[in-house]
């Protein structure tokens, strides 16, 4: 993934106890504050709200492949696994 590359419906491969962090922005640039970021995979689904600066963070995820999606189609989510 290139720096600054825009991805929709991101798929990530995680190791045990992994974490997904990212940022959500509306198409016209401002943070997608309050948008729900859905993280689904490994037979599970969880969500978190994007904070006032556009960031989200989910930790303690099981190993496997995970997909990151935004609940608002105007939001663009950028995510990394840690």
N, C-alpha and C positions, 0 to 999 in steps of 0.2 A: 504494500500500500504506500503510495507516494505521499509525502508531506502535503497536507491541505486538500487531499483528494476527498471528494464528496461521495459517500456511500450510503445507500438506502438498504434496509433489511440486511444489516451486517451479520455475517456468520463468523464465529470465532471458535477455535479449538482450545479448551482450557485444561489445565492440570488440576489436581486435587486442591480444594480450598481456594480456588482462584477468585479473581476480582475483575469486574468490568467497570471501567470508568469512561466517561465521555462528556460530550457537550451537545446541546441541542439548540439550534438557531432557526428562526423563521426565515423563509425564503428571502425576505427583504433585509435581513441582517440582525435584528435584535434577538437577545436570548429568548428561548421558548419557555419562559418562566411558567411553572405550574402544569406543563404538559406531562403526561404520564409516559415514562420510558418502560416498555415491556421487554423483559429478558426471558426467552423461552428456549427450552431444550432439555436434554437428558431426562425426559419424562416429567418435567416440572415447568412451572411458569411463575415468575415473580414480577413485581413492578416497583417503581419508585418515582417520586415526583422530581422534576427538574427544578433546581433551586433558582433564586432570583438572578444569578449570574449565568444561568444556562447549563450548569453542570449537574451530572448525576453519577452515582457510585453505588455498586452492589457488590458485596463480598460474600465469602463462604459458599460459593457455587460448587456443585459437584463436577467431577471431571466430565468432559464430553464436548459436544458441539452446541453452541448457543447462538441464538439469533436476537438481535437488538432491533426493536421497532418503536416508532413513535405513535402515540394515540391520536395525534393531530396530523393530518396529511400535509399541512403547510410547514411542519417542522422537519428539519434535516438533522439527523443524529450522526455524530462522529464518535467512534468508540475504540478503545484499546483494551486488551486483556493484560492483567498483571499477576 
